[in-house]
């Protein structure tokens, strides 16, 4: 990156690297969210996308819930 844009200022190169990184993200939701974050450098874009993926993974695992039916044994004992 630095060789291809050797004459560009460092902040411009960092911004381009962040844009290229976001463009390369395969997951559409992660890419969209990271793009909206408007990262100015590669490090912050990477950190945000990792946090976003981790939060999505945790959210997915908590959705697996089963319903249980609880019987009250105290009423059976009173009748018996």
N, C-alpha and C positions, 0 to 999 in steps of 0.2 A: 504494500500500500504506500509506504513512504517513498519507494523508488519511482512508482508510477506518477505520484503527485509531489515530486521533490520540491517544486517551487511554490507549492501552496502552503499557507500558514498552518500551523499545527492544529488550531481549532477547527479549521475546515476539513482537514484530514480525519480528525476524530469524528466529526459529524458525518462524513461520508462512510466511515467504517461502521458507525451505528446504523445508518440507513441500509447498508448492504447486509448487515446482520439481521435486521428486522425483515428485510425482503426474503432472506433465506429460511425463515421460520416456517415449517411445514404446517403446523396446526393453525387453522384460520383464527380461532378465538384468541390464542396466545399472540399471534402476529398483530391482530387488530388492537388488542389491549396494549401491547408494547408500543405500537405506533402512536396510539392516543397519549401515551405517557410522554412522548416527545423528548426522548433522551438526547442529550447533547454529546455524549461520548459512548464508546463501546462498553466500557465498564459498567456504567449505570443501566444501559439497555440490557446487558447480560444479567445483572443482579435482579432487575425488575422481572424479567421473563422467568428466571428460576423461581422467584418468590410466587409469581402468578401460577406456574405449573404446580408447585408444592401445595398451594392453597386449593387448587382445583382437585388435586389427588386426594387431599384430606376430606374435602366436601363430598366427593363421590363415595368414599368408604362409609360415611355416616348415614347414607340413605338406605342401607340394607337393614330394615327393621321388620320384625314379625309381630303379629298381634297374638296376644295370649288371653285366654279366658280363665278367670280365677273363680273357683267355687268356694263358697263360704261354708266350712264344715261346722260352724257353731250352730246353725239352724238344724242340721241333721241330728246333732247330739241332744238338742232340746226336745225334738219329736220322739226320739228313741228311748 
